[in-house]
């Protein structure tokens, strides 16, 4: 048997005037589009097994919507749901796609418009159909790129970060590239609240850079990885499209260099393909009383005001401001936990799913939510260079999955989290188990799907 592959991208058409989602307290209505938001699909088939990976230029999807979307794609492609991985780039310059309980009553997070969700679904299915219709003989190869100058730990540039990007190259046999998938954990937040144009942020410029190097028809699926504590905060010089381009081209050029150095012997025309879904149980957080949450909010506001008065650095002030956002979320979550709102939402979110796709010698482990980088590194350590972790897969988890140290320290991510930091260890165990069963399984199990 031999590999056949197809790839396609479809624009998610959005009207002007929609709320752009990702920053609290800003009524940020779109005035147009800077670059198209895309659904980018790569479909691989070898014998009886077909896999599809789809990257969407949106902030995140709710688990119920993500499951429905995956189910629609499975029916369209006539393959099992476990063989379809759908993730989000996590752009903060896209449409509202679901509720955030921590942002209750915030005009910056209105309910999603049904027409927007329909547009996302149509683009996803269109891209998957087009990719499947273009299946042709192909070869696949994995590599990595060491990424620098794009971002890092947003709390401390010297703290934990993961500079490795996983890179999957798909090409015609001995010929040009058809598609590239990248897996890299970094917030696409070069653009801030003052930008009113829809954009995928720096992944747009990364895509165009790779297309300039390898052909305008190249399809690039950008999968975000565990990036809960990662951002360009200490790297950017401004929140402008010019700066977004600089950051995106840096990423694209580093990936391109790795692709250009790929040995011919790494390309595989008969790769193992396999996929699997499994369930995990996140650990619910115990919330403080409303009075305690309001006390935390007052404390964080005091710190933010003091830093502004002392003319601290831009990054320090932004970190403190985000901590205030998190404490505001804590107040809302304490209230929602008490009145049953959170219980009802999480009942709709269950079951919680982890996923793995194997493509030849390596593969993807897909997890929902916004994990800290430490968890991605722990998962990848089971097989360096062979396991790559996509986040925002099969939905979101209403906030961050922090580390125990971050939970003790408090701040933006910890204050607004719905799930206890112990959920991180649950996810690591589930992901490692999937990796061993699917990505690292003996070749004799190659045709499982």
Secondary structure, DSSP 8 states (H G I E B T S, - for coil): --EEEEEEEEE----TT-BEESSTT---B--EESS--EEEEEEEEETTEEEEEEEESSS---HHHHHHHHHHHHHHHTS-GGGEEEEE---SSEE--S--GGGTT-GGG----HHHHHHHHHHHHHHHHHHHHT-EE-EEEEEEEE--SS-EESS-TTS----EEEEEEEESTTS-EEEEEEEE-----SS-TT--EE--THHHHHHHHHHHHH-TT-EEEEEE-S-TTEESTTT-S-SSHHHHHHHHHHHHHHHHHHHHT--GGG-BSS--EEEEEEEE---B-----HHHHHHHHHHHHHHHHHHHHTT--HHHHHHHHHHHHHHHHHHHHHHHHHHTHHHHHHHHH-SEEEEEEEETTEEEEEE-SEE-HHHHHHHHTTSTTTEEEE-SBS---SSEE--HHHHHH-SHHHHT-SB-THHHHHHHHHHHHHIIIIITS-GGGTT--
